[in-house]
């Protein structure tokens, strides 16, 4: 990534992603905010911890996103994948088991065990 893109991401309070980029974040909570473009509508601001420990905001009125995060607990890890540009931007969300973005199956494969108890997985 270029020095300017790294600078822009580091200095923005919002989660910034390029087309085709994936990031693993820790869900730390949410709050409801007014939509600046439609004051009668509320949207959700998700609070996401990125790799360096800083918190980034992700604002959306998406019901699909609310259902996804509504099933999580604070501290759960999420892999966010971005595709498209501008109004065609889409995000794919996947719950993962650790900060490296591994699923429970991938962790089990790494340890060579077929049945891994999620409570015994080192994080």
N, C-alpha and C positions, 0 to 999 in steps of 0.2 A: 504494500500500500504506500501511497506517496506521503511525504512528510506533511503536506497541507491537509490531506484527508485525516491522517492521524491527529493532527492539531484540532481540526474541526470536531471530530468525535470526542476528544478529551475535554474540550471546552464547552460542549453542549450539555445542558441538563437532561436532554431527551435522548432516548436510544436512537442512534443513527445507524442505518445499515445500507449497504450497497446491493444492487441486484445480484442475486446468486450467493449472497453471504449467509453464513450460519453463525449463531452465537449461542452459548450456553449461559443462562442466567439463573440466579436464585430469586425466587418469588418471595418478597418481604412484606407484601401487603398491598392495599389499594385504598383509594378515596374517591368520592364522587365529586365532580367539578361541573361547573356550567360550561356549556359548549359556547365558545366565543362567537361562532357563526350563527348559532340558533339559541338565544338565551332562554327559551322555554324548554329546551332539552338538556338533560344531564348526560354526561359521559363518565367513563371510569378512567382514572389515572392509576395505572399499575406501577408499583415501585419495585424495580428490578436491580439486584446487585450484580454488577459485572465482575470480570476476572480480577481487576485491580482493587476491588472492595468498595468502589464508589456506587452510589445509587443513581440510576437513570429512570426518567419518567417515560411511560408509554401510554398515551391518551387515545382511547377509542370508544366508540358507541356500539361496537359490534356485539350483538347478542351471542354469537358463536364463541367469541373470545371470553365473554363473561361466563358462559357455561363451562368452558375449559378450566379457567382459573377458579371457578366456584367449587370445583371438585378437588382442588389442591389444598395443602396446608402451607402456612408460612414456613419457609425453609426448603420447600421442594424445588428441585432443579427442572428447568424447562429449556429445550432446544428450540430456538426460533429460526426459521429459514425464510428469507425474503426473496421474492421473485417479481419481476416487472418493475416498471418505472411510473412515477406520477400517479394518475388516477387508476392505472392498471396494476398497481402494487398489490400483491397478495402475500399473506404470511401463513406458514404452516407451523403448527405448534405440536410438540411432542414432549411428554413427561419423560425425563431420564432420571437415572438413579444417582448420578454423581456429577461433579463439576467438569469432568472430562466429556460428558455427554454420553456415557455408556448406559445401555439398557441393562436390566437385570440379567437377561440372557447372555449378553456380552461379558458381563462380570463373571457369570458362572463358567463360560467358556474359558476365560482367562485363568480361573482357579482350577479348572478341570473337574468341576463338580456339576452333576446333573440337576440336583435340587438344592438351590441356595435359598436360605431363609433371609428375606429382606432385612430383618432385624440384626442379622449377623454380618452384613456387608460393611466393610470398613469404608468410611466416607472421608 
